[in-house]
Amino acid sequence: MTAKDLSKDEFFYGHKACAGCGGSLAVRNALKVIGKNAFAVLPAGCMSAVGFNFPQLCFANNAIISTFAGTASMLTGIEAGLRAKGITDFTSVGFAGDGGTADIGIQALSGTIDRNDNILYICYDNEAYMNTGIQKSGLTPFGAKTTTTPAGKNIHGNIRPKKNMFEIVSAHNIAYSATASIGYMEDFMNKVKKACGISGTKYIHVIAPCPTGWGIPVSDTVEISREIVDCGLWYLAEYENGEFTLNHDPKEFTDIAEYLKKQSRFRHLTDEDIQIIIKSRDAKWEKIRRDWRR
C-alpha cells in the first residue's frame, strides 16, 4: 500500500493538534486504511484532547473517549456489543499514547490479549506524557530531559531504559504485533491493513514524534522519525505465529550522536552518555540479528 492507494475521504480532520504532530498523522492515515467502519476509542491523551472539542467532533467515524486506563477494555465491549447486534463489518480500534499504553493502560491491554478479543490497539509513541506537560513515561528513552526527569549536574535526564512494549505484548503470544514509524509510512499502513485481516488481538506500536516535547522544528517530524530507525534506536518488526520477523535491517547505522543532538531533550548528553546509548543499541541488534527472521 502506498499514498496513492489511500482513500481520499478524511476520517480525522479539523483537529487542534500542534503543528508537526506525529500522533495526528498516525491516526489520520490509520483511519484512512481502516475506512468508514472503524469504531475508535481514545483515552485521555493528545489525540482525545485535540479531537473532541465541543461542539466539534474531528472524527467522521464513530469515536469515543475512554478512561485513561480503559482503552483496551472499552474496545472489548464495543466489539462484543456490535457482534451481539449481528454487525460484522467493522474494526474496533484504539489509539493510545505511550503513557496510556505502557503505564496506565497496560493491565487492560494484557487482559484483552489474554482473552484474544478481536480488536486493534495502536500505540502512538511520542515518548512522554506530552498532553499534560512533558512528564516521563515508561517509554521515555534513557537520557531524555522531561519535566520530571530534568537534566542536572549529577543526573542527565531519565536514568531508566525505554520499556520494550513490543516484546512485552508479544510475550503474551498475541495474534499479531508490530512496530512502525511515521517516517516509514508505507510500512505502517501495510501493517494496519494486515492487522485488519487477522482475527484476534492486534497491537501496532508506532513512533510518532512530538516537536514540542522533543525540541525539534515542526517541519522535521517525518525526517526524525526516519532517523530513529536508521540509527538503530528503533526497529521495524512483526510478531506472528510465535515468531519475530525483522522488516528492515540497515546495512550501516547512521550517527546516533547526530540524531540525538538535533533534539533539545538530548542536547545536555555527554560523550559518555552517548556511548552508553550506542552500547545498548549494539547489544540489542546483536540479539535481533541472531534470533529473529529477516
C-alpha positions as CSV (number, residue, x, y, z in Angstrom):
1,M,0.0,0.0,0.0
2,T,1.2,3.5,-0.9
3,A,-0.2,7.0,-0.6
4,K,-1.8,6.6,-4.0
5,D,-3.9,3.7,-2.6
6,L,-5.3,5.7,0.3
7,S,-8.9,6.8,0.4
8,K,-9.5,10.4,-0.4
9,D,-12.1,10.5,2.4
10,E,-11.0,12.1,5.6
11,F,-11.9,10.5,8.9
12,F,-9.8,12.7,11.2
13,Y,-9.7,16.3,10.3
14,G,-10.1,19.8,11.8
15,H,-8.4,18.8,14.9
16,K,-6.4,21.1,17.2
17,A,-3.1,19.2,17.3
18,C,0.1,21.2,17.4
19,A,1.9,21.8,14.1
20,G,4.0,18.8,13.1
21,C,2.2,16.4,15.4
22,G,3.3,12.8,14.7
23,G,0.3,11.3,16.6
24,S,-2.3,13.1,14.4
25,L,-0.5,11.8,11.3
26,A,-0.6,8.2,12.6
27,V,-4.3,8.4,13.5
28,R,-5.3,10.1,10.2
29,N,-3.6,7.6,8.0
30,A,-4.6,4.5,10.1
31,L,-8.2,5.5,9.8
32,K,-7.8,6.0,6.0
33,V,-6.6,2.5,5.8
34,I,-9.3,1.1,8.0
35,G,-12.1,3.1,6.5
36,K,-15.5,4.3,7.5
37,N,-16.5,1.2,9.5
38,A,-13.9,1.9,12.2
39,F,-15.2,2.3,15.8
40,A,-12.4,4.3,17.5
41,V,-11.6,4.5,21.2
42,L,-9.2,7.1,22.5
43,P,-8.2,7.5,26.2
44,A,-7.1,10.7,27.9
45,G,-4.2,12.0,25.9
46,C,-3.2,14.2,23.0
47,M,-5.5,12.7,20.4
48,S,-8.6,12.9,22.6
49,A,-7.7,16.4,23.7
50,V,-7.3,17.7,20.1
51,G,-10.0,15.5,18.5
52,F,-13.0,16.1,20.8
53,N,-13.5,19.9,21.1
54,F,-17.1,20.7,21.9
55,P,-19.2,21.3,19.8
56,Q,-16.8,19.9,17.2
57,L,-16.0,16.2,16.7
58,C,-13.0,15.7,14.5
59,F,-13.8,12.1,13.7
60,A,-16.0,11.2,10.7
61,N,-16.4,7.6,12.0
62,N,-17.8,6.5,15.4
63,A,-15.4,7.6,18.1
64,I,-15.4,7.8,21.9
65,I,-13.1,8.9,24.8
66,S,-12.4,6.2,27.3
67,T,-10.9,6.3,30.8
68,F,-7.2,6.6,30.8
69,A,-6.7,3.0,31.9
70,G,-9.6,1.5,29.9
71,T,-8.8,1.8,26.2
72,A,-8.5,-2.0,25.6
73,S,-11.4,-3.0,27.8
74,M,-13.7,-0.5,26.1
75,L,-12.5,-1.8,22.7
76,T,-13.5,-5.3,24.0
77,G,-17.0,-4.0,25.0
78,I,-17.6,-2.3,21.6
79,E,-16.5,-5.4,19.7
80,A,-18.8,-7.7,21.8
81,G,-21.7,-5.3,21.6
82,L,-21.6,-4.9,17.8
83,R,-21.2,-8.6,17.3
84,A,-24.2,-9.3,19.6
85,K,-26.2,-6.9,17.3
86,G,-25.2,-9.0,14.3
87,I,-22.9,-6.4,12.9
88,T,-19.8,-7.9,11.4
89,D,-18.2,-5.4,9.0
90,F,-16.3,-3.2,11.5
91,T,-13.0,-2.7,13.2
92,S,-12.7,-1.9,16.8
93,V,-9.6,0.2,17.0
94,G,-7.9,2.1,19.8
95,F,-5.4,5.0,19.6
96,A,-3.5,5.5,22.9
97,G,-0.3,7.3,23.7
98,D,2.8,5.8,25.4
99,G,1.7,6.6,28.9
100,G,-1.8,5.3,28.4
101,T,-0.4,2.1,27.0
102,A,2.9,1.2,28.7
103,D,1.9,2.6,32.2
104,I,-1.8,3.3,32.9
105,G,-3.4,1.1,30.3
106,I,-1.1,-2.0,30.4
107,Q,-3.4,-4.1,32.7
108,A,-6.4,-3.8,30.4
109,L,-4.3,-4.4,27.3
110,S,-2.8,-7.5,28.9
111,G,-6.3,-8.9,29.8
112,T,-7.6,-8.2,26.3
113,I,-4.7,-10.1,24.7
114,D,-5.2,-13.0,27.2
115,R,-8.9,-13.2,26.0
116,N,-7.8,-12.8,22.4
117,D,-10.5,-10.3,21.8
118,N,-10.8,-9.2,18.1
119,I,-9.6,-5.6,18.4
120,L,-6.7,-3.5,17.0
121,Y,-4.7,-1.4,19.5
122,I,-2.4,1.3,18.1
123,C,0.0,3.0,20.4
124,Y,1.3,6.3,19.1
125,D,4.6,6.7,21.0
126,N,5.9,10.2,21.5
127,E,8.0,9.0,24.4
128,A,6.5,11.1,27.2
129,Y,3.2,12.4,28.7
130,M,3.1,15.3,26.2
131,N,-0.5,16.4,26.8
132,T,0.0,17.2,30.4
133,G,3.4,18.9,30.5
134,I,6.1,16.5,29.1
135,Q,6.4,14.2,32.1
136,K,8.4,10.9,31.8
137,S,6.5,7.8,30.8
138,G,7.6,4.2,30.8
139,L,8.6,4.7,27.1
140,T,10.8,7.7,27.7
141,P,14.3,6.7,26.5
142,F,17.5,6.9,28.6
143,G,18.9,10.3,28.9
144,A,15.8,12.3,27.8
145,K,15.1,15.5,29.6
146,T,11.4,15.8,30.7
147,T,9.8,17.9,33.4
148,T,10.0,15.0,35.8
149,T,13.5,13.9,34.7
150,P,15.4,17.2,34.4
151,A,19.0,17.3,33.2
152,G,21.2,18.5,36.1
153,K,24.8,18.3,37.1
154,N,24.6,14.9,38.6
155,I,21.7,13.2,36.7
156,H,21.5,13.7,32.9
157,G,17.8,13.2,32.3
158,N,16.0,9.9,32.5
159,I,18.1,7.2,34.1
160,R,15.9,4.3,33.0
161,P,15.8,2.5,29.7
162,K,12.7,2.6,27.5
163,K,10.2,-0.2,28.3
164,N,10.0,-2.7,25.4
165,M,6.3,-2.8,24.9
166,F,6.5,-4.7,21.6
167,E,8.2,-7.6,23.2
168,I,6.1,-7.4,26.3
169,V,2.9,-7.6,24.2
170,S,4.4,-10.4,22.0
171,A,5.3,-12.4,25.1
172,H,1.5,-12.9,25.5
173,N,1.6,-14.9,22.3
174,I,-0.6,-12.3,20.7
175,A,-2.2,-12.9,17.4
176,Y,-0.2,-10.1,15.7
177,S,2.0,-7.3,16.8
178,A,4.3,-4.9,15.0
179,T,6.5,-1.9,15.3
180,A,6.3,1.0,12.9
181,S,7.4,4.7,12.4
182,I,5.6,7.5,10.7
183,G,8.9,8.1,8.9
184,Y,8.3,4.8,7.1
185,M,4.6,5.4,6.4
186,E,4.1,2.7,3.8
187,D,5.3,0.1,6.3
188,F,2.9,1.4,8.9
189,M,-0.1,1.5,6.6
190,N,0.6,-2.0,5.3
191,K,0.8,-3.3,8.9
192,V,-2.5,-1.6,9.7
193,K,-4.1,-3.2,6.7
194,K,-2.6,-6.6,7.5
195,A,-3.8,-6.4,11.1
196,C,-7.4,-5.7,10.0
197,G,-7.4,-9.0,8.2
198,I,-6.3,-11.0,11.2
199,S,-8.8,-12.4,13.8
200,G,-7.9,-11.8,17.5
201,T,-6.0,-9.1,19.3
202,K,-3.6,-7.0,17.2
203,Y,-1.1,-4.4,18.5
204,I,0.9,-1.9,16.5
205,H,3.5,0.4,18.2
206,V,4.3,3.4,16.0
207,I,6.9,6.1,16.7
208,A,5.2,9.4,16.4
209,P,7.4,12.4,17.4
210,C,6.1,15.4,19.3
211,P,8.1,18.5,18.1
212,T,7.2,20.4,21.4
213,G,8.4,17.6,23.7
214,W,11.3,16.5,21.5
215,G,12.5,20.0,20.8
216,I,12.6,19.8,17.0
217,P,11.3,22.1,14.3
218,V,7.7,21.3,13.3
219,S,8.9,20.6,9.7
220,D,11.3,17.8,10.9
221,T,8.8,15.3,12.3
222,V,8.9,12.8,9.4
223,E,12.7,13.1,9.0
224,I,13.4,12.5,12.7
225,S,11.0,9.5,12.5
226,R,13.2,8.0,9.8
227,E,16.4,8.8,11.6
228,I,15.4,7.0,14.8
229,V,15.1,3.8,12.6
230,D,18.2,4.5,10.5
231,C,20.4,5.0,13.6
232,G,19.1,1.8,15.1
233,L,17.3,3.2,18.2
234,W,14.0,1.8,16.8
235,Y,13.4,-1.2,14.6
236,L,10.6,-2.2,12.2
237,A,9.4,-5.7,13.1
238,E,6.5,-8.1,13.4
239,Y,5.4,-10.9,15.7
240,E,3.1,-13.6,14.3
241,N,2.6,-17.3,14.8
242,G,5.2,-17.3,17.6
243,E,8.0,-15.8,15.6
244,F,9.6,-12.4,15.3
245,T,10.5,-11.0,11.9
246,L,12.7,-8.0,11.2
247,N,11.3,-5.9,8.4
248,H,14.2,-3.5,7.9
249,D,17.9,-4.2,8.6
250,P,20.1,-1.2,7.9
251,K,23.4,-2.1,6.3
252,E,25.1,0.7,8.3
253,F,23.6,2.7,11.1
254,T,23.6,6.5,10.8
255,D,25.2,8.6,13.5
256,I,23.4,8.3,16.9
257,A,25.0,11.5,18.2
258,E,23.7,13.5,15.2
259,Y,20.2,12.1,15.8
260,L,20.3,13.0,19.5
261,K,21.8,16.4,19.2
262,K,19.0,17.6,16.8
263,Q,16.6,17.4,19.8
264,S,16.7,19.8,22.7
265,R,15.7,17.0,25.1
266,F,19.1,15.3,24.4
267,R,21.5,18.2,24.0
268,H,22.8,18.0,27.5
269,L,24.1,14.5,27.0
270,T,27.9,13.9,27.4
271,D,30.0,11.8,25.2
272,E,29.9,9.1,27.9
273,D,26.1,9.2,27.9
274,I,26.0,8.8,24.1
275,Q,28.4,5.8,24.4
276,I,26.0,4.1,26.8
277,I,23.2,4.6,24.3
278,I,25.4,3.2,21.5
279,K,26.4,0.2,23.5
280,S,22.8,-0.6,24.4
281,R,21.8,-0.3,20.7
282,D,24.6,-2.6,19.6
283,A,23.7,-5.3,22.2
284,K,20.0,-5.2,21.2
285,W,20.8,-5.5,17.5
286,E,23.2,-8.4,18.1
287,K,20.3,-10.3,19.7
288,I,17.8,-9.3,16.9
289,R,20.1,-10.4,14.1
290,R,20.8,-13.6,15.9
291,D,17.3,-14.6,16.9
292,W,14.8,-13.0,14.5
293,R,13.9,-13.9,11.0
294,R,14.8,-11.5,8.2
